[in-house]
Amino acid sequence: MLTSESPLPIAQANAEELTTLAHHEDFLIRAAVARHPNTPVTVLGALAADHPEEVLHNPALPLVLLARSPDVARWPAPALLALIACPGAPDALLVLAARHPDPDVQGALACRNGLPWEALGTLARSDNWDVRARIARQPALPLPLIAQFARDADYGVRRAVAARPELPGAVRSTLTHDPHPLVRAAARSSKESA
């Protein structure tokens, strides 16, 4: 049995012992649990807010992400926010995090450049107009998403895409005739600055 005096990581530690130690008062012990390959996925999610680098360097994380564990998409929002703020967050984690229902998680992801296409597509279908508008501002946005955002029900999303300087002619034409004056103004302004 592991105790608070036991050195970590211990290769023989089991999930039950690591789950108990995840609540230990010592920050370093919790950090060691976050790095331990036998730590359950749900416990990693509970530790990630305080130990994002340790979770990202957990040797079992690539397998968890490869399996597309639905548990990752259910991790608490503060955990995912801490992980996606790390420059080394793997693409597979970003794809799973894009499915999280929390608008703060989606919004933070939508501001991150270089998102994998699958995460972009998931966020482009968000119920939150602000998330879609942030994706519409992404520098490397594929043409189908630009066209989709030009027809978005929310004028804020159409305005965001209208402000892009490199709009295709047909999309720009559609947006310069948009029913909302702010969208039309953004489309005209981006054309003049292009």
C-alpha positions as CSV (number, residue, x, y, z in Angstrom):
1,M,0.0,0.0,0.0
2,L,1.3,3.5,-0.8
3,T,1.5,6.1,1.9
4,S,2.3,9.8,1.9
5,E,5.9,8.9,2.7
6,S,6.2,6.5,-0.4
7,P,8.3,7.9,-3.3
8,L,6.4,8.4,-6.5
9,P,6.2,7.3,-9.2
10,I,6.0,3.7,-8.2
11,A,5.6,1.4,-11.1
12,Q,3.4,-1.0,-9.1
13,A,1.0,1.6,-7.9
14,N,-2.5,0.6,-8.8
15,A,-5.5,2.8,-9.8
16,E,-7.1,2.7,-6.4
17,E,-3.9,3.8,-4.6
18,L,-3.3,6.6,-7.1
19,T,-6.9,7.8,-6.8
20,T,-6.4,8.1,-3.1
21,L,-3.1,9.9,-3.5
22,A,-4.6,12.4,-6.0
23,H,-6.2,14.0,-2.9
24,H,-3.0,14.2,-0.9
25,E,-2.2,17.6,0.6
26,D,1.3,17.6,-0.9
27,F,1.5,19.3,-4.3
28,L,4.4,17.2,-5.4
29,I,2.7,14.0,-4.6
30,R,-0.3,15.1,-6.7
31,A,2.0,16.1,-9.5
32,A,3.6,12.6,-9.4
33,V,0.2,11.0,-9.6
34,A,-0.6,13.2,-12.6
35,R,2.5,11.8,-14.3
36,H,1.9,8.1,-13.3
37,P,0.8,5.8,-16.2
38,N,-1.6,3.9,-14.0
39,T,-3.6,7.0,-13.0
40,P,-7.3,6.6,-14.1
41,V,-8.4,9.0,-16.9
42,T,-11.0,10.6,-14.6
43,V,-8.3,11.3,-12.0
44,L,-6.1,12.8,-14.7
45,G,-8.9,15.2,-15.5
46,A,-9.3,16.1,-11.8
47,L,-5.6,16.9,-11.6
48,A,-5.1,18.7,-14.9
49,A,-6.1,22.1,-13.8
50,D,-3.3,22.3,-11.2
51,H,-0.8,20.0,-13.1
52,P,-1.3,20.4,-16.8
53,E,2.3,19.8,-17.8
54,E,2.4,16.6,-15.8
55,V,-0.8,15.3,-17.3
56,L,0.5,16.2,-20.8
57,H,3.7,14.2,-20.1
58,N,1.9,11.2,-18.6
59,P,3.1,8.2,-20.7
60,A,-0.5,6.8,-20.9
61,L,-2.0,10.0,-22.3
62,P,-1.2,9.2,-26.0
63,L,-3.1,5.9,-25.6
64,V,-6.0,7.6,-23.9
65,L,-6.2,10.1,-26.8
66,L,-5.7,7.5,-29.4
67,A,-8.7,5.6,-28.0
68,R,-10.7,9.0,-28.1
69,S,-11.8,8.3,-24.6
70,P,-15.1,10.1,-24.0
71,D,-13.9,10.7,-20.5
72,V,-11.5,13.4,-21.8
73,A,-14.3,15.4,-23.4
74,R,-16.1,15.3,-19.9
75,W,-13.1,16.6,-18.0
76,P,-13.9,19.7,-16.0
77,A,-13.6,23.0,-17.9
78,P,-10.7,24.3,-15.7
79,A,-8.7,21.2,-16.5
80,L,-9.2,21.6,-20.3
81,L,-8.5,25.3,-20.1
82,A,-5.2,24.6,-18.4
83,L,-4.3,21.9,-20.9
84,I,-5.2,23.8,-24.1
85,A,-3.2,26.8,-22.8
86,C,0.0,24.7,-23.0
87,P,1.9,25.2,-26.2
88,G,2.6,21.4,-26.4
89,A,-1.1,20.3,-26.1
90,P,-1.5,17.4,-28.7
91,D,-3.9,17.8,-31.6
92,A,-5.9,14.7,-30.4
93,L,-6.6,16.5,-27.1
94,L,-7.7,19.7,-28.9
95,V,-10.1,17.6,-31.0
96,L,-11.6,16.0,-27.9
97,A,-11.7,19.3,-26.1
98,A,-13.7,20.9,-29.0
99,R,-16.6,18.6,-28.1
100,H,-16.8,20.0,-24.5
101,P,-20.1,21.9,-24.0
102,D,-18.5,24.7,-21.9
103,P,-18.4,27.9,-24.0
104,D,-15.2,29.0,-22.2
105,V,-13.4,25.9,-23.4
106,Q,-14.8,26.3,-26.9
107,G,-13.9,30.0,-26.9
108,A,-10.3,29.4,-25.7
109,L,-9.9,26.7,-28.4
110,A,-11.4,29.0,-31.1
111,C,-8.7,31.6,-30.3
112,R,-5.9,29.1,-30.7
113,N,-4.1,29.2,-34.1
114,G,-3.2,26.1,-35.9
115,L,-6.2,24.0,-34.7
116,P,-6.6,20.6,-36.4
117,W,-9.3,20.5,-39.1
118,E,-11.5,18.3,-37.0
119,A,-11.5,20.7,-34.1
120,L,-12.2,23.6,-36.5
121,G,-15.2,21.7,-37.9
122,T,-16.6,20.9,-34.5
123,L,-16.3,24.5,-33.3
124,A,-17.7,25.8,-36.5
125,R,-21.0,24.0,-35.5
126,S,-21.0,25.4,-32.0
127,D,-24.3,26.7,-30.7
128,N,-22.4,29.7,-29.4
129,W,-22.2,32.5,-32.0
130,D,-19.1,34.0,-30.4
131,V,-17.2,30.7,-30.8
132,R,-18.2,30.5,-34.5
133,A,-17.2,34.2,-34.9
134,R,-13.8,33.4,-33.4
135,I,-13.3,30.5,-35.8
136,A,-14.4,32.8,-38.7
137,R,-11.3,34.9,-37.8
138,Q,-8.9,32.0,-37.9
139,P,-6.1,32.8,-40.4
140,A,-6.0,29.4,-42.1
141,L,-9.7,28.8,-42.7
142,P,-10.8,26.4,-45.4
143,L,-13.1,27.9,-48.1
144,P,-16.1,25.7,-47.2
145,L,-16.1,27.1,-43.7
146,I,-15.8,30.7,-45.0
147,A,-18.8,30.0,-47.2
148,Q,-20.7,28.5,-44.3
149,F,-20.0,31.4,-42.0
150,A,-21.1,33.9,-44.8
151,R,-24.6,32.3,-44.5
152,D,-24.6,32.0,-40.7
153,A,-27.9,32.9,-38.9
154,D,-26.0,35.3,-36.6
155,Y,-24.8,38.6,-38.0
156,G,-21.8,38.6,-35.6
157,V,-20.5,35.5,-37.4
158,R,-21.2,37.0,-40.8
159,R,-19.5,40.2,-39.7
160,A,-16.4,38.3,-38.6
161,V,-16.0,36.5,-41.9
162,A,-16.8,39.7,-43.8
163,A,-13.8,41.4,-42.2
164,R,-11.4,38.8,-43.7
165,P,-9.2,40.5,-46.4
166,E,-8.9,37.4,-48.6
167,L,-12.5,36.7,-49.3
168,P,-13.4,35.0,-52.5
169,G,-15.4,37.3,-54.9
170,A,-18.7,35.4,-54.6
171,V,-18.6,35.4,-50.8
172,R,-17.6,39.1,-50.7
173,S,-20.5,39.9,-53.0
174,T,-23.0,38.0,-50.8
175,L,-21.7,39.8,-47.7
176,T,-21.7,43.3,-49.3
177,H,-25.5,42.7,-49.9
178,D,-26.1,41.3,-46.4
179,P,-29.3,42.5,-44.7
180,H,-27.3,43.7,-41.7
181,P,-25.5,47.1,-42.1
182,L,-22.5,46.1,-40.0
183,V,-21.9,43.0,-42.1
184,R,-22.1,45.1,-45.3
185,A,-19.7,47.7,-43.8
186,A,-17.2,45.1,-42.8
187,A,-17.2,43.5,-46.3
188,R,-16.7,46.8,-47.9
189,S,-13.9,47.8,-45.5
190,S,-12.0,44.5,-45.9
191,K,-12.2,44.9,-49.7
192,E,-10.7,48.4,-49.5
193,S,-7.9,47.2,-47.2
194,A,-7.1,44.1,-49.3
